[in-house]
Amino acid sequence: MKYTLWIVPNPQIKSILEKIILDLSQEYGGPYFEPHMTLLGDIEVSEKEILEGTQKLASSIKPFALTLGEISFSTTFFQNVFVRVKSNAKLMDANLKAKQVFKMDNNLFMPHISLLYGDHDMSTREKIASNIELSPDLSFRAEKISVVTSSSRNPRDWQHVVQFSFNARHS
C-alpha cells in the first residue's frame, strides 16, 4: 500500500481553499480534492509501519506556523496550479525527519497546497494562476499529520487512515 503524510490547514484556511478548489475543478474539469500540504508522499510500507513511523515522527515535532505564499503552476498533473507554502526551518526539519523515519531519499521538497489537478496546457495553467486571489500571508499552525492512502491517482479513492497530533498521541 502507498501512503502520504498530509498537513491539513485549520478550518478557516481550509474553507477558503476548498472554495477555490471546487470552483476551479468545476470550471476546468479537474477532480475535487481536500486541501492539504504533502509532507511526504509515495511511502510504500505496511499499515503497521506507517502507523508506528508516523506516531514516532509526530511525537518528535512541535506545532509550528505555516504561511501561504504566491500562486504558481508547474508541469505535472498534481502540481497543475498551487499556492506555495513559505519554507521555514521547522517545516524543512519535519520533512527531513519524515524521510529519515521512512528511509526515503532526500529528494527536493517544494512545500505547496495544490488548487487544481489536471493536464491543462501551460498557458491555461498560467492564466488560472494569475486570476486566483488570496489574501497575502495567510497562515495557520501545523499541529497534526494525517496518514492518507494514495495508491490510486484518483482523489476520490484516497482515505484518511489516522491523524497524529504533533508531540502527542493519535486522535
Secondary structure by P-SEA (a helix, b strand, c coil): cbbbbbbcccaaaaaaaaaaaaaaaaacbbbbbcccccccccccccaaaaaaaaaaaaaaccbbbbbbccccccccccccbbbbccccaaaaaaaaaaaaaacccccbbbbbbbcccccccaaaaaaaaaaccccccccccccbbbbbbcccccccccccccccccccccc
